[in-house]
Amino acid sequence: MSSPSSILDMLSISPPGWGGVLITGAFATLFISFGAYLFGMVLGLFGALGKLSGFAPLQYALNVYTTIVRAVPELILIVSLYYAGTDGLNRILAMAGLGPVEVNGLVAAIAVLGFVQGAYMTEVLRGAILAIPVGQLEAAKSFGMRPGLRFRRIVLPALIPNALPGFANLWMSVIKDSALIAVVGYQELALAARVAASNTKQYMVFFLAAAALYLVITILSNLLFSALEAYFRRGQRPVA
C-alpha cells in the first residue's frame, strides 16, 4: 500500500506528479459540458417551441427526435453520432468533389453531447412553457404585444423559474456524460485519471482523485443553481 507521502507526490501538480493532468482534464470536462449544455439549450428552445407550434409535421419530427434520444443509451448515441456523422460528412464532401476532413475531437464532443442534451432540454422547456398561466399570455395579446415581445416580456421571465430544477439536473447529467467522450479518444477528467492510473498502476488513488474532483464540481454547481433559483423566484411565495 502506498504511503501518504508517495500519494501526495503522485498527485502533485508539477511532474512527475499527475495532479496537473487531472486538473487539465477537469477543465476540459467543464469546457465540453458547458459547450454541450448551451448547444442543447438552443436545440431545446427551438424544439419546445416547435412542439407547441401546432405544425403537425414539425411536431412529429421532434417527437421522433426526443423519443429516440431518450430511449437509446448515451454511449451508443455518442459512438454512433461521432463515427456515422464523420462518415456522412465526408461522403457529402466527396459528392461535392472535396477531400475528406478529420473532425476535431473537441467540436465533435460538444456537438454530440449537445445533440443528446437537446432532447431533454426540449421536454424541460416545453413543460416550463406549459406551466405559464394562460391568462398572462391572453392579457399580453389583448394589449397588442407581438409574438417576439410576448416571448421576451412574458414567456421567458416566467419559464426560467419553472425550468431551473430541470436545468440543474441536466447540467449534472452532462457533467457525468462527458466521461463517455473518452471512448472517441478525447481526454477529459475520466480519461486523464485512466491514463495516470495505467502509468502508475495506482488505480484506486487516481480514480478516487477524479471522483473527488467530480464531487467538487457537483457541490459548486448545486450552490450556483440554488443561488439562481433564489434570485429568479424572489418575490414569490415559498411552497409549504
C-alpha positions as CSV (number, residue, x, y, z in Angstrom):
1,M,0.0,0.0,0.0
2,S,1.3,3.5,-0.9
3,S,2.3,5.8,1.9
4,P,0.6,9.2,2.3
5,S,3.8,11.0,1.1
6,S,4.0,8.9,-2.1
7,I,0.3,9.5,-2.8
8,L,0.9,13.3,-2.4
9,D,3.9,13.0,-4.8
10,M,1.7,11.2,-7.4
11,L,-1.0,13.9,-7.1
12,S,1.5,16.8,-7.2
13,I,0.6,19.4,-9.9
14,S,4.2,19.5,-11.2
15,P,5.8,16.5,-12.9
16,P,6.5,13.7,-12.1
17,G,3.1,14.1,-10.3
18,W,-0.1,13.7,-12.3
19,G,-2.2,16.3,-10.5
20,G,-1.7,18.8,-13.3
21,V,-3.1,16.2,-15.8
22,L,-6.2,15.7,-13.7
23,I,-6.8,19.4,-13.3
24,T,-6.4,19.9,-17.0
25,G,-8.9,17.1,-17.6
26,A,-11.3,18.7,-15.1
27,F,-11.2,22.0,-17.1
28,A,-11.7,20.0,-20.3
29,T,-14.7,18.4,-18.7
30,L,-16.2,21.7,-17.7
31,F,-15.5,23.2,-21.2
32,I,-17.1,20.3,-23.0
33,S,-20.0,20.2,-20.7
34,F,-20.7,24.0,-20.8
35,G,-20.5,24.0,-24.6
36,A,-22.8,21.0,-24.9
37,Y,-25.2,22.5,-22.4
38,L,-25.5,25.7,-24.3
39,F,-25.9,23.9,-27.6
40,G,-28.5,21.6,-26.1
41,M,-30.3,24.6,-24.6
42,V,-30.6,26.2,-28.0
43,L,-31.8,23.0,-29.6
44,G,-34.2,22.5,-26.7
45,L,-35.7,26.0,-27.0
46,F,-36.4,25.6,-30.7
47,G,-37.6,22.0,-30.0
48,A,-40.0,23.2,-27.3
49,L,-41.4,26.0,-29.5
50,G,-41.7,23.6,-32.4
51,K,-43.7,21.1,-30.3
52,L,-46.0,23.8,-29.2
53,S,-46.3,25.4,-32.6
54,G,-49.3,23.3,-33.8
55,F,-47.5,22.4,-37.0
56,A,-48.0,18.6,-37.2
57,P,-45.0,17.6,-39.4
58,L,-42.6,19.5,-37.2
59,Q,-44.2,18.1,-34.1
60,Y,-43.9,14.6,-35.4
61,A,-40.2,15.1,-36.3
62,L,-39.5,16.5,-32.9
63,N,-41.3,13.6,-31.2
64,V,-39.2,11.1,-33.1
65,Y,-36.0,13.0,-32.1
66,T,-36.8,13.2,-28.4
67,T,-38.1,9.6,-28.3
68,I,-35.0,8.1,-29.9
69,V,-32.5,10.1,-28.0
70,R,-34.2,9.4,-24.6
71,A,-34.6,5.7,-25.4
72,V,-31.1,4.8,-26.7
73,P,-28.2,4.8,-24.2
74,E,-25.9,7.8,-24.4
75,L,-22.8,5.7,-25.0
76,I,-24.4,4.1,-28.2
77,L,-25.6,7.6,-29.4
78,I,-22.1,9.2,-28.8
79,V,-20.2,6.4,-30.7
80,S,-22.8,6.3,-33.5
81,L,-23.1,10.0,-34.0
82,Y,-19.4,10.5,-33.8
83,Y,-18.4,7.9,-36.4
84,A,-21.6,8.0,-38.5
85,G,-21.6,11.8,-38.5
86,T,-18.0,12.0,-39.6
87,D,-18.5,9.4,-42.3
88,G,-21.7,11.1,-43.5
89,L,-19.9,14.5,-43.7
90,N,-17.0,13.0,-45.7
91,R,-19.5,11.3,-48.1
92,I,-21.2,14.7,-48.7
93,L,-17.8,16.4,-49.3
94,A,-16.8,13.6,-51.7
95,M,-20.0,14.1,-53.7
96,A,-19.1,17.8,-53.9
97,G,-15.6,16.9,-55.1
98,L,-13.9,17.9,-51.9
99,G,-11.4,15.9,-49.8
100,P,-12.2,14.2,-46.5
101,V,-11.9,16.1,-43.3
102,E,-10.8,15.0,-39.8
103,V,-13.4,16.1,-37.3
104,N,-11.9,17.9,-34.3
105,G,-12.5,15.8,-31.2
106,L,-13.5,18.8,-29.0
107,V,-16.0,20.1,-31.6
108,A,-17.4,16.5,-32.0
109,A,-17.7,16.0,-28.3
110,I,-19.6,19.3,-27.8
111,A,-21.9,18.6,-30.8
112,V,-22.7,15.0,-29.9
113,L,-23.4,15.7,-26.2
114,G,-25.3,18.9,-27.1
115,F,-27.5,16.9,-29.5
116,V,-28.3,14.4,-26.7
117,Q,-28.9,17.3,-24.2
118,G,-31.2,19.0,-26.7
119,A,-33.8,16.2,-26.5
120,Y,-34.1,16.5,-22.7
121,M,-34.0,20.3,-22.8
122,T,-36.9,20.2,-25.3
123,E,-39.1,18.5,-22.7
124,V,-37.9,20.6,-19.8
125,L,-38.6,23.8,-21.7
126,R,-41.9,22.6,-23.1
127,G,-43.1,21.7,-19.6
128,A,-41.9,25.1,-18.3
129,I,-43.8,27.0,-21.0
130,L,-47.0,25.0,-20.4
131,A,-46.8,25.9,-16.7
132,I,-47.2,29.6,-17.5
133,P,-50.7,30.7,-16.7
134,V,-52.7,31.1,-19.9
135,G,-54.2,34.3,-18.6
136,Q,-50.9,36.1,-18.8
137,L,-50.5,35.3,-22.5
138,E,-54.0,36.3,-23.2
139,A,-53.6,39.6,-21.4
140,A,-50.4,40.3,-23.4
141,K,-52.3,39.5,-26.7
142,S,-55.1,41.9,-25.6
143,F,-52.5,44.7,-25.2
144,G,-51.4,44.1,-28.8
145,M,-48.0,42.5,-28.0
146,R,-46.4,40.8,-30.9
147,P,-45.1,37.2,-30.5
148,G,-41.5,38.2,-30.1
149,L,-42.3,40.8,-27.5
150,R,-44.6,38.4,-25.7
151,F,-41.8,35.9,-25.6
152,R,-39.2,38.4,-24.1
153,R,-41.6,40.1,-21.7
154,I,-43.9,37.2,-20.6
155,V,-42.7,33.8,-21.6
156,L,-39.0,34.0,-20.9
157,P,-39.2,35.5,-17.4
158,A,-41.9,33.1,-16.4
159,L,-40.4,29.9,-17.8
160,I,-36.9,30.4,-16.2
161,P,-38.0,29.7,-12.6
162,N,-40.1,26.7,-13.7
163,A,-37.2,25.3,-15.8
164,L,-34.3,25.8,-13.3
165,P,-34.7,22.5,-11.4
166,G,-34.7,20.7,-14.8
167,F,-31.7,22.8,-15.9
168,A,-29.8,21.8,-12.8
169,N,-30.5,18.1,-13.3
170,L,-29.4,18.3,-17.0
171,W,-26.2,20.1,-16.0
172,M,-25.3,17.3,-13.6
173,S,-26.2,14.8,-16.3
174,V,-23.9,16.4,-18.9
175,I,-21.0,16.5,-16.4
176,K,-21.3,12.8,-16.0
177,D,-22.0,12.1,-19.6
178,S,-18.8,13.9,-20.6
179,A,-16.9,11.0,-19.3
180,L,-18.3,8.9,-22.2
181,I,-16.4,11.1,-24.6
182,A,-13.3,9.1,-23.7
183,V,-14.5,6.4,-26.0
184,V,-13.7,8.6,-29.0
185,G,-10.3,9.5,-27.7
186,Y,-10.7,13.0,-26.3
187,Q,-9.0,13.4,-22.9
188,E,-11.2,14.8,-20.2
189,L,-11.2,14.1,-16.5
190,A,-12.2,10.4,-16.7
191,L,-9.6,9.6,-19.4
192,A,-6.9,11.6,-17.6
193,A,-7.5,9.6,-14.5
194,R,-7.3,6.3,-16.5
195,V,-4.0,7.4,-18.2
196,A,-2.5,8.4,-14.9
197,A,-3.6,5.2,-13.2
198,S,-2.3,3.0,-16.1
199,N,1.1,4.7,-16.0
200,T,1.5,4.4,-12.2
201,K,-0.6,1.3,-11.6
202,Q,-2.3,3.2,-8.7
203,Y,-5.8,2.8,-10.0
204,M,-7.6,3.4,-6.6
205,V,-5.6,6.7,-6.0
206,F,-6.4,8.3,-9.3
207,F,-10.0,7.2,-9.7
208,L,-10.7,8.4,-6.1
209,A,-9.0,11.7,-7.0
210,A,-11.1,12.0,-10.1
211,A,-14.3,11.2,-8.1
212,A,-13.3,14.0,-5.6
213,L,-13.0,16.5,-8.5
214,Y,-16.4,15.5,-9.9
215,L,-17.8,15.9,-6.3
216,V,-16.3,19.4,-6.1
217,I,-17.8,20.4,-9.4
218,T,-21.2,19.0,-8.3
219,I,-21.2,20.8,-5.0
220,L,-20.2,24.1,-6.6
221,S,-22.8,23.6,-9.3
222,N,-25.5,22.9,-6.7
223,L,-24.6,26.2,-4.9
224,L,-24.8,28.1,-8.2
225,F,-28.2,26.7,-9.2
226,S,-29.6,27.3,-5.7
227,A,-28.5,30.9,-5.9
228,L,-30.0,31.3,-9.4
229,E,-33.3,29.8,-8.3
230,A,-33.5,32.0,-5.2
231,Y,-32.8,35.0,-7.5
232,F,-35.4,34.2,-10.1
233,R,-38.0,33.2,-7.5
234,R,-37.6,36.4,-5.4
235,G,-40.9,37.8,-4.5
236,Q,-42.7,34.5,-5.0
237,R,-44.5,32.9,-2.1
238,P,-42.5,29.9,-0.9
239,V,-44.2,26.5,-1.3
240,A,-45.0,24.9,2.0
